Amino acid sequence: MDALFRRSPRVLSGLFLALGMAQGNAASFDCAHASTLVEYAICGNPRLSALDEQLSLTYRAALAQDAQVRTRQLAWLRGPREQCSANVTCLLRVYEQQLAALNGVPSGQTAEMPAHVAHSTASAPVLAADNPIPILFEPKYFYSVQGVLSESAWRDPQGKLFGKPVLSWDNDDFDYLKYRLEQQKEVELHEAREWNTQRNLANDPNQDSTYRLRVEALQKVIDGIPRFKYWIAQATNEQHALQQARQQQALAQQQADLAQEQARALALQEQQQQAVAHQERQARGQWLFWIGLVFAAIVAGWVWHRFIRHRCPSCKSLNVHCTGQAELDRFKGRIKVREKNSRGTNTRFMNTTFVINRYDYACDECDHTWSEKKKEELGA
């Protein structure tokens, strides 16, 4: 119970005991509650985070020997450290200077870092400046690994881990994850040994169940990184295939819509062409009708003038006149009559009287005379 109470969330005082700030995992405060540019810079840089943790330990040791250290530490916090703002290079320099001052190392020399911190910061991966993982990273998240180790957690298109979509995690992100987890294992080992030393216990961290469970949880995550990458690759391929299928479906729909539009346009164009052709045929038919009518009239006139109009049988002159008429015979007959009524057209025969008349003609040109007989209906 004592060990569990000791290793429950590290909310004991950290680097800035005078300010009462809570301790995190790598830095001396909880990065989830970072609020200033300096704190964001510390959480986003592994080496600076390790220096902050080292400074916290060194400060506590120095404060136990000299109470005036608190005043100098507050002056350093409000002076050089605050003036650096988010400048990592500047912060690294002032942290190393403050460590040297607390350790009694002359200015210009660098204080030696503890072995567990130096080992974990020797090859810290560098991520892009806009990558949220270094700022939001929290090793405590991995102390309960059931959700992290599940395939669904790494295949979820909407899932995020430390502010970055899981499907966007690349090799650099996993290298950084492995580095921070290895670093946290070193921190856990160091604190377990320090706890045992302070209480004169056997210096065997494996006897500490909390340490053992946490390290095992961190190691499970490290061992699972190849699987995480494989799941992400599978999910990414599926997303790409789904996206391509959607794009192809959208393209097919666009092509179908375009084909329909083209078909409608062609149909409309064909209708317009047919309408124009019909109008042209109508106009051409009207012209042909009138031309035919005029031609027929001309032919009829020519036939009448050539063959029907009275001419002199001798000289073919048209200057002839009728000199007399006489009735030669009369007889009864029947003619066909067409009548229109409400039921349509009716045809019937009716009785009538026919006469045969003789017409006498004389030519004005050659004085030739002749006669012609015509059968006519009486009274017609």
C-alpha positions in Angstrom: 0.0 0.0 0.0 2.9 2.3 0.8 4.4 1.8 -2.7 1.0 2.3 -4.4 0.4 5.5 -2.5 3.9 6.7 -3.3 3.5 6.1 -7.0 0.0 7.3 -7.5 -0.2 10.3 -9.9 2.9 12.4 -9.4 1.3 15.5 -8.1 4.0 16.2 -5.6 5.9 19.4 -5.9 8.3 19.7 -8.8 10.7 22.2 -10.1 8.9 25.2 -8.8 7.9 24.3 -5.2 7.6 27.9 -4.3 4.8 28.3 -7.0 3.1 25.1 -6.0 3.0 23.6 -9.6 2.2 19.9 -10.2 4.8 17.5 -11.5 4.3 15.8 -14.8 6.1 12.8 -16.3 9.0 14.1 -18.2 8.9 17.8 -17.3 8.5 18.9 -13.7 4.8 19.8 -14.3 1.8 18.3 -16.0 2.1 19.2 -19.7 -1.7 18.8 -20.1 -2.0 22.0 -18.1 0.7 24.0 -19.8 -0.4 27.6 -20.2 2.6 29.7 -21.1 5.0 29.8 -24.0 7.8 28.6 -21.8 5.8 25.6 -20.6 4.8 24.7 -24.2 8.4 24.9 -25.3 9.5 22.6 -22.4 6.8 20.0 -23.2 7.6 20.2 -26.9 11.3 19.5 -26.6 12.5 16.2 -25.0 16.0 17.5 -24.0 14.5 20.6 -22.5 11.9 18.5 -20.7 14.6 16.3 -19.3 16.6 19.4 -18.2 13.5 20.7 -16.4 13.1 17.4 -14.5 16.8 17.4 -13.6 16.6 21.0 -12.4 13.6 20.0 -10.2 15.7 17.3 -8.5 18.7 19.5 -8.2 16.6 22.4 -6.8 15.1 20.2 -4.1 18.5 19.0 -3.1 19.9 22.5 -3.0 16.9 23.9 -1.1 17.4 21.3 1.7 20.9 22.7 2.3 20.2 26.4 1.8 16.9 28.2 2.2 18.2 31.2 0.1 18.1 29.0 -3.0 14.3 29.7 -3.2 14.9 33.4 -3.6 17.5 32.9 -6.3 15.3 30.3 -8.0 12.3 32.7 -8.1 14.6 35.5 -9.5 15.8 33.1 -12.2 12.2 32.1 -13.1 11.1 35.7 -13.5 14.3 36.8 -15.1 16.3 34.7 -17.6 13.8 31.9 -18.0 10.8 34.1 -18.6 12.8 36.4 -21.0 13.6 33.4 -23.3 9.9 32.9 -23.9 9.5 30.1 -26.5 13.1 30.2 -27.7 14.3 26.7 -27.2 18.0 27.5 -27.7 17.8 30.3 -25.1 16.0 28.0 -22.7 18.5 25.3 -23.0 21.3 27.7 -22.3 19.7 29.3 -19.2 18.7 25.8 -17.9 22.2 24.5 -18.1 23.5 27.7 -16.5 21.0 27.4 -13.6 21.9 23.7 -13.2 25.6 24.7 -13.0 24.7 27.4 -10.4 22.7 25.0 -8.2 25.4 22.3 -8.5 28.2 24.8 -7.7 29.7 24.4 -11.2 31.4 27.6 -12.5 29.6 29.5 -15.2 30.5 28.4 -18.7 30.7 24.7 -17.8 27.8 22.3 -18.2 26.4 20.4 -15.3 26.5 16.6 -15.8 23.0 15.2 -16.3 21.9 12.0 -14.5 22.5 8.8 -16.4 18.8 8.0 -16.9 18.2 11.5 -18.4 21.4 11.7 -20.5 20.7 8.2 -22.0 17.2 9.1 -23.0 18.0 12.5 -24.6 21.1 11.4 -26.5 19.2 10.8 -29.8 15.9 12.6 -29.4 13.9 12.5 -32.7 13.0 15.9 -34.2 9.4 16.5 -35.3 7.9 19.3 -37.3 7.2 22.5 -35.5 3.5 22.2 -36.0 3.3 18.6 -34.8 1.1 18.5 -31.7 2.5 15.2 -30.4 5.5 16.6 -28.3 3.2 19.2 -26.7 0.3 16.8 -25.8 2.3 13.7 -25.1 1.5 12.1 -21.8 3.1 8.7 -20.8 0.5 8.1 -18.2 -1.9 7.5 -21.0 -0.1 4.2 -21.7 -0.3 2.8 -18.2 -3.7 1.3 -19.2 -3.0 -0.1 -22.7 -6.1 -2.1 -23.5 -7.5 0.6 -25.8 -4.1 1.6 -27.3 -3.2 -2.0 -28.2 -6.6 -2.6 -30.0 -6.7 -2.7 -33.8 -9.8 -0.6 -33.9 -7.9 2.3 -32.2 -5.4 2.5 -35.0 -7.8 1.9 -37.9 -10.4 4.6 -36.9 -10.4 7.4 -39.5 -11.7 9.8 -36.9 -9.4 8.7 -34.1 -6.7 11.0 -32.7 -3.7 10.4 -30.4 -2.0 13.4 -28.8 -3.8 15.7 -31.2 -2.8 14.0 -34.4 -5.1 11.7 -36.4 -3.9 8.1 -36.0 -3.9 7.4 -39.7 -1.5 10.3 -40.2 1.1 8.9 -37.9 4.4 8.3 -39.7 7.7 6.6 -38.9 9.0 9.8 -37.2 6.0 9.9 -34.9 6.5 6.3 -33.9 10.3 6.9 -33.4 9.4 9.8 -31.1 6.8 7.6 -29.3 9.3 4.9 -28.8 11.9 7.4 -27.6 9.6 9.0 -25.0 8.4 5.6 -23.8 12.0 4.4 -23.3 12.7 7.7 -21.6 9.8 7.1 -19.3 11.0 3.6 -18.5 14.3 5.2 -17.4 12.5 7.7 -15.3 10.4 5.0 -13.6 13.5 3.0 -12.9 15.3 6.0 -11.4 12.4 6.9 -9.2 11.9 3.4 -8.0 15.6 3.1 -7.0 15.5 6.5 -5.4 12.4 5.6 -3.4 14.0 2.3 -2.2 17.2 4.1 -1.3 15.4 6.8 0.8 13.6 4.1 2.8 16.5 1.7 3.1 14.6 -1.0 1.1 16.1 -3.6 -1.2 17.2 -1.8 -4.3 15.4 -4.1 -6.6 12.8 -2.2 -8.6 11.2 -5.4 -9.8 9.9 -6.0 -6.3 7.8 -2.8 -6.8 4.5 -4.0 -8.4 3.6 -0.5 -9.5 6.9 -0.1 -11.3 6.7 -3.5 -12.8 3.1 -3.0 -14.1 3.9 0.4 -15.6 7.1 -0.7 -17.3 5.3 -3.8 -18.7 2.6 -1.5 -20.0 5.1 0.8 -21.7 7.0 -2.2 -23.1 3.7 -3.6 -24.6 3.2 -0.3 -26.4 6.8 -0.3 -27.7 6.5 -4.0 -28.9 3.2 -3.1 -30.5 4.5 -0.3 -32.7 5.1 -2.7 -35.8 1.5 -3.8 -35.5 0.3 -0.2 -35.2 2.1 0.7 -38.4 0.7 -2.4 -40.1 -2.9 -1.5 -39.0 -2.4 2.1 -40.1 -1.1 1.0 -43.5 -4.1 -1.3 -43.9 -6.6 1.3 -42.9 -4.9 3.9 -45.1 -5.1 1.5 -48.1 -8.7 0.9 -47.3 -9.4 4.6 -47.1 -7.6 5.2 -50.4 -9.5 2.4 -52.0 -12.7 3.7 -50.7 -11.8 7.2 -51.8 -10.9 5.9 -55.2 -14.1 4.0 -55.4 -16.1 7.1 -54.5 -14.1 9.2 -57.0 -14.8 6.6 -59.7 -18.4 6.5 -58.8 -18.6 10.2 -58.9 -16.8 10.2 -62.2 -19.1 7.6 -63.6 -22.1 9.6 -62.4 -20.6 12.7 -64.0 -20.1 10.8 -67.2 -23.6 9.5 -67.1 -25.0 12.9 -66.4 -22.9 14.3 -69.3 -24.0 11.5 -71.6 -27.7 12.3 -70.7 -27.1 16.0 -71.3 -25.4 15.2 -74.6 -28.3 12.9 -75.6 -30.8 15.6 -74.7 -28.8 18.1 -76.6 -28.6 15.8 -79.7 -32.4 15.0 -79.4 -33.2 18.7 -79.2 -30.8 19.5 -82.1 -32.4 16.7 -84.1 -35.9 18.0 -83.4 -34.8 21.5 -84.4 -33.3 20.1 -87.6 -36.5 18.1 -88.3 -38.6 21.2 -87.7 -36.4 23.2 -90.1 -36.5 20.4 -92.7 -40.3 20.3 -92.3 -40.6 24.0 -92.8 -38.3 23.8 -95.8 -40.3 21.0 -97.3 -43.5 23.0 -96.7 -42.0 26.0 -98.3 -40.7 23.9 -101.2 -44.0 22.2 -101.6 -45.8 25.5 -101.7 -43.4 26.8 -104.3 -43.8 23.6 -106.3 -47.6 23.8 -106.0 -47.8 27.3 -107.3 -45.3 26.6 -110.0 -47.3 23.5 -111.0 -50.5 25.5 -110.9 -49.0 28.2 -113.1 -47.6 25.6 -115.5 -50.9 23.7 -115.6 -52.7 27.0 -116.4 -50.3 27.8 -119.1 -50.7 24.3 -120.6 -54.5 24.4 -120.3 -54.5 27.8 -122.0 -52.3 26.6 -124.7 -54.4 23.5 -125.3 -57.6 25.6 -125.3 -56.0 28.1 -127.6 -54.5 25.4 -129.8 -57.2 22.8 -130.0 -60.5 24.0 -128.5 -60.9 27.6 -129.5 -62.8 28.1 -132.7 -60.6 28.5 -135.8 -61.3 28.6 -139.4 -60.9 25.1 -140.9 -59.5 26.6 -144.0 -57.0 29.2 -142.9 -56.9 28.5 -139.1 -57.7 32.1 -138.3 -59.3 33.0 -135.0 -61.3 35.8 -136.6 -64.5 33.9 -137.0 -68.1 34.7 -136.1 -71.4 32.8 -135.8 -73.8 33.6 -138.6 -76.8 31.6 -137.5 -78.3 28.8 -135.4 -81.0 26.2 -136.1 -82.6 23.4 -134.1 -82.3 20.1 -135.9 -83.7 17.6 -133.4 -85.1 17.2 -129.9 -85.4 14.1 -127.7 -85.8 12.9 -124.1 -82.9 11.6 -122.0 -81.5 11.2 -118.5 -78.6 12.9 -116.7 -76.6 12.0 -113.5 -77.1 14.5 -110.7 -75.1 14.8 -107.4 -77.0 16.3 -104.5 -75.6 17.1 -101.0 -77.7 16.6 -97.9 -77.3 16.1 -94.2 -76.2 12.5 -94.7 -73.6 13.3 -97.3 -73.6 13.2 -101.1 -76.4 11.5 -103.0 -76.3 10.5 -106.7 -79.5 10.1 -108.8 -80.7 10.3 -112.4 -83.3 12.7 -113.6 -85.2 13.2 -116.9 -84.3 16.0 -119.2 -84.7 17.2 -122.8 -81.8 17.3 -125.2 -81.6 19.3 -128.5 -79.2 19.1 -131.4 -78.4 22.6 -132.7 -76.6 23.6 -135.8 -74.3 26.6 -135.7 -73.1 28.4 -138.8 -69.8 30.2 -138.9 -67.9 32.5 -141.3 -64.2 33.4 -141.5 -63.4 37.1 -141.6 -60.1 36.4 -143.3 -60.9 34.0 -146.1 -64.7 34.2 -146.2 -64.9 30.5 -145.7 -68.2 29.2 -144.2 -69.0 26.0 -142.3 -71.5 24.5 -139.9 -71.1 22.6 -136.6 -73.6 20.4 -134.7 -73.8 20.3 -130.9 -75.8 18.2 -128.5 -77.0 20.4 -125.7 -79.5 20.2 -122.8 -82.5 22.2 -123.3 -82.4 25.3 -121.2 -78.8 24.8 -120.1 
